[in-house]
Amino acid sequence: MKRILLQTLRLLLLSALGGAAWVAHRPEDLPAAAPPVQKGKDPDLLDDLRQASIKRASLIEIREPELNRYLSATLPGRLGSKLDGWMRLTDARVDLEPGKAHVIIVWDILGHRRTASVDLVIQRVGEHFHVEMLGGALGHLKLPRGMMRPLEPALRVVGEALDPEVRALFQMTQITVAKDKLVLDSRFTST
């Protein structure tokens, strides 16, 4: 009887692990990017951010589809991988919700799309912005913040690829994440 119970527990554990692996390998649906605009008329997000931080007199609103279009157009040329033969980072998308950004990283592994995502919160503390990870997912498998540690190298690669944009973004006075848009305030604050 004890042996049958032990075998049943092993079977349940293997079934749970197999189910988790299947859920983790199903790629997440990506938020849509805005359709491409005519050649030469695509706004340059980096230049807009830099100009706003220099002038210090504007409020910029970036819609989610435009942000995703910019990421889709910019990142593939900047991302590199030592494993280009069989695995490479191909894209990143953002789903903006009130107060948080859901960042989805896309890999191509032997021709199959895989995704991982993190939920980020941006807060200003004194003179600096702090980005905090709330949790995330591998494919459709939701995970708590502590289990997202293996994703850190991929997040670092994406962060390094977008370093000029991140630096320009953190020059703003206030960053507000709203439903489907990012509101950036570069105006001086009154004390």
N, C-alpha and C positions, 0 to 999 in steps of 0.2 A: 504494500500500500504506500509506504514511504517513497519507494522508487517511482511509482506512477505519479505521485504528487510532485516530485522533483522534476520528472520529465515534462509534466504539464507546465510547471513554472518556467522551465527552459524554453519550451515552445512559445509561451506567451511573451517572454522577454525577446526572443528572436523575431517574433511577429511585430512587436512594438518597434524594435530597431529597424526592421525592414520598412514598416510604414513611415517612420520618421525620415528614413533615407529617401523614400519615394516622394514625400512631401517637400523635402529640402531640395530635390533635384528638379522639381517643377518650377520653371521660371515665372517670376511675378509679371503681371501686366504692366507695361510701361505707360506713363502719362504721355499724351500726344504732344509733339512739337508743332509749332505753327508752320504752315506751309512756307516754302522758301519764297523770298521776295525777288524782284527783278535784279539781275546782275548789277552790282555797283551801288545798290540802294539799301543794302542790308545795314542797319544801324550797328555801330561798333560799340558794344557794351563796355569794353575796357576804356575806350576813349571817353565815353559818356561819364563813367565813374571818375576818371581822372579830372575831367573838366569840372565836374560838380565839386570835387574836393578842393580844387584850386579856387573856384569862385565863391564857395561857401554861402551861396544864396539861393539854392534850389531844392526842390523836393522832387525826387525821381520815383516813378512807379514802374516796376518791371513785372509784366504779366508772366504767368507760368509758361504758356506756350512759347513766348519769345525767349525766355530763359532756357527752356529745353532745346529750342532750335539752336541757340548760341552754343550750348554744351555739345550738341550733336555735330555741329559744324567745326568746333574748335578742338575738342578733346581727341578725336581719332588721330590727328596729326601730331599731337603732343605726347600721347601715351606710348610707352615702349615697354617691352618685356623681354627678359632673358629667355623665356620659354616660347618665343614666337612660332616655333615649329608646330606646336600642338595646343598652346594656351596663350590667350592674350586678352587684356582689358580692351574693350571696344567702345564703351559709351558710359555715360552717367546721366541720369534724369532726376528731376526734383518734383515732388508733389507737395505743394504748399498748403498747409492748414493753419488755422488761427493759432499763433504762438509756436509752431514747430514746422520743421522742414523734414520731409521724408525723402532721403537721398537713396537712389537705386543705382547700384553699380552693375554693369553688364560685362560678362566674360563670354568669349567664344572658345569652347573646349572641343577640339576635334570636330568643328562644324556645328556643335550644339550650343545654343544660348543658355547661359546660367546667370542667375541674378542673386545679389545679396543687397540688403537695404539696412539703413540705420535711421533712427529718428533723432534729430538734432534740435536743440534749443539754443538760441543766441541771446545772451544777456549782457548789458553794459554794467560793469562794476567800476566805478570811479572813471579813470581815463581809458580803461581797456575793455575790450569785448571778450567774453568767455563763451566757448562753445561746449555744450555738454551733451553727451550721448545718453538717450533715455533707454534705448533698447534697439531691437532690429529683427531681421529675419534672414534666413538662408532659403531662397526660393519662397515657398509659402509657409515654411516652418518658423513660427514666431519664437524669438529667444530673448531672455533678459539681458541687460547691459553687460553683465559679467561674462556671459558666454560669447560675446561678440569680439573678444580680444583677438582671435585668429584673423579677423578682418582688418586689423590695424595696418599691416603692410600695404594692402590695396588702397585703403583710405589715404595713407601717406603718399602713394604714387599719384592719386588723383589730386590731392592737395598741392603737391609739388608741380603738377602739370598746370594747375590753375593759380599758381603763386601770384602772378601780377594782378589778377582779378581779386583775389582774397585780400591782398595788401591795399588795393584801392577801395574795396568794400569797407575795410576796417578803418578807413580815414573818415568815414561818415560820422556825424554826430549821433544819429539814432538809426537803428535798423529795426523795422517792424515786419514780422511775418504775418500776413493776413491770408484769408481764403483766396487761393489762386493768384496771389500777387505778393511782391516784395516791395515795401515802401521804404525808401532811403531818404533821410533828411540830412543834408550837408550844412544847413544853416547854423550859425553860431548860437549857442544857448545863452539866454540872459540869466545872470546870477542875481 
